[in-house]
Amino acid sequence: MPETTTPAAPTERVTHSLVRDVRLPGGAGVLALVTLDNGLDHTKPNTLGPAGMAELKAALEAVRARAEAGEIAAVGVTGKPYFVAAGADLKGITSVGSHAQAVELGRMGHAAYTILGDLRAATGVPTFAFVNGLALGGGLEVALNCDYRTVASDAAALGLPETGIGLIPGWGGAYLVPRLVGVEKAVEVILTRPAANKPYKPAEALQIGLVDAQFDAADFLEQSIIWAAKVVTGEIEVPRRELDPQPVWDAVVGAAKAQLDAVVGASRPAPGRALELIAAARNATKADAFAAEDQALADLVMTDEMRASIYAFNLVGGGKKPIGAPDPKLARPITRVGVVGAGLMAAQMAFLFAQRLGVPVVMRDLDQDRVDKGLAFVRETAEKLASRGRLTPDAAARIVASVSGTTDIEEFATCDFVIEAVTEVMGLKKKVFAELEGVISPETILATNTSALSVTEMAADLAHPERVVGIHFFNPVAQMPLVEVINAEHTSDEALATAFAVTKKLRKTAIMSADRPGFIVNRLLLLVMGQVVDAIEGGTPVEVADRALAPLGLPMPTFELTDLVGPAVAQHVLTSLRENLGDRIPASAGLAKIVEDGTRVVLDAPAKGLPKPVNPAIQEYFGPARPGEPGVLDADGVLDSVLTTLTTEIGIMLDEGVVPGPQQIDLAMILGAGWGFHTGGITPYLDRTGYSEKVLGRRFLPDGVANVPA
């Protein structure tokens, strides 16, 4: 007989189901309230593993027996303070060793949740979910299986993020959501929002119909119970929408499939499987739909993409504790920040420093016109965020008042921390630092935002090179979550600790890199761009080369990324890397000509959310395409060239000690280059496609860490 039991995860933090009776007001009867609580503080959210789910099922079976006996009038489910549940226990999922066990994982959740969904039909007793805090994945699905839902105004997030980590909503979500909010919104809940890593706020969930009522956090449970009593007595009726007509359903599913084909392709299976479940949800019985969820969930649990996604998810979650960072107590206090430059990058940094550090910031540039433009950017950004409700008017005014501008370098004399953001020319940056050293305090930390240049060389002529540290922000500064902290040859622990403290207050994830050309992200990302462009120089058509990396499922094609970075910046960094790393960084006369002429490398996207196609006119800059000729790469050849080169370069970076291990490279590529969770970053992909063993003779990661073990 096949194995069908799902073992409890050896490290499962069991979420208990605590039941108590609550007397409903107005003589409405007794509500049996089930509280999900793992008994730990707010830093350790509820999660749903095999043992916890078994306990929930047992508790609900006991409640069902009381409902059948007429002892209760309603059932409620809520969570411990701040949390219903953050979803399934991911450690438990990755410990599943067979397809049969994975099927049982889905059935286990359905067996418990179906009691909530079927109770009213069987006994007349309605079920309520009181969403008092974060409810993601299986945590939201417990609420979806109830008849009615309320939400607290301060609940951190509601959503079904499963397709973003290689799964599908497997405990009823794929069937219930389209029937509850309509098929169009269901595509948003199950596919679009997870892709953008954007769960719902309580008001948004109420607006689309995921929940039925919202109450203030201060007396949320009390108000929810009063509301539930009115539902029980019939004083409040909650309308439910009709199913969307079949033509509407088919049209929405068809449009979503076209979008997935264009953006995701065959790079990962989870979004397509989820869409199949949505498509079938209109006409399926609940039993058939839940059985289909079980099979889809099991299929996905046993894929490398899912295991890589969980590896990536854990990397991002653990990235808040940077590897190699000195003792935080060594960080210098910062009361005033200086920014050298007032261009776009400098102004973005100035805004973020003022917003998150809450200290005065001064920008300095060579002439008043540049300073005024930088200050205008800060003011316009604050006004824009305030108009969208993302900043209060008072907060916006505080930020604008905190940022000043000057042409006088002496204004930096009272700054504790100064960061330069001038043009990427070594001589210019060294000149800036030399001027600053004559002005600033001996205690002031000097930082550079260089994207590729040597921080050690930049500080070499200073009397105190130990105060210099690299803090490389990515553009756009506000949105990009990664900062590379560069440990130069003489950088002190105090300077490093200050850099990490600053990035933490800015709510960024910091990764420490050795001072090697291009650091982590740009070294690899520009190498990818270089290989694609080199293939075009060798006769590959631009359209073929541009889409050659589609199997990786990256957020955009190569030339759209080049457009985002800026062709001039890409060319400059490629040249810089080539000077330092040699011929393995390709040179491109065609790209240089494109930069010289200012030619656009991409056209407008055919529709919102679709990739921007490469501008076919740039072919002439590289010479005529020669598809099919000997030595000219097709799409598979370009992809092979890129992956082979990446494998080689990552091996060199690890040998050089740029980072302690492949995990930091993966985290950097996820957060700094948009590498998909389903790849695990880059090294799991190179392991499972065989490139690491073929090129280096070894895996980057042990078998089973980010893949289904052999």
Buried (B, 14 or more C-beta within 10 A) or exposed (E): EEEEEBBBBEEBBBBBBEBEEBEBEEEBBBBBBBBBBBEEEEEEBBBBBBBBBBBBBEBBEBBBEBBBEEBBBBBBBBBBEBBBBBBBBBBBBBBBBBBBBBBBBBBBBBBBBBBBBBBBEEBEBBBBBBBBBBBBBBBBBBBBBBBBBBBBBBBBBBBBBBBBBBBBBBBBBBBBBBBBBBBBBBBBBBBBBBBEEBBBBBEBBBBBBBBBBBBEBEEBBEBBBBBBBBBBBEEBEEEEEEBBEEEBBBBBBEEBBEBBEBBBBEBBBBBBBBBBBBBBBBEBEBEEBBBBBBBBBBBBBBBBBBBBBBBBBBBBEEBEEBBBBBEEEBBBEBEBBBBBBBBBBBBBBBBBBBBBBEBBBBBBBEEEEBBEBBBEBBBEBBBEBBEEEEBEEEBBBBBBEBBBBBBEBEBBBBBBBBBBBBEBEEEEBBEBBEEBBEBBEEEBBBBBBBBBBBBBBBBBEBEBBBBBBBBBBBBEBBEBBBBBBBBBBBBBBBBBBBBBBBBBBBEBBBBBBBBBBBBBBBBBBBBBBBBBBBBBBBBBBBBBBBBBBBBBBBBBBBBBBBBBBBBBBBBBBBBBBBEBBEEBBBBBEBBBBBBEEEBBBBBEBEEEEEBBBBBEEBBEBBEEBEEEEEEBBBBEBBBBBBBBBBBBBBBBBBEEEBBEEBBBBBBBBBBBBBBBBBBBBBBBBBBBBEBBBEBBEEBBBEEEBBBBEE
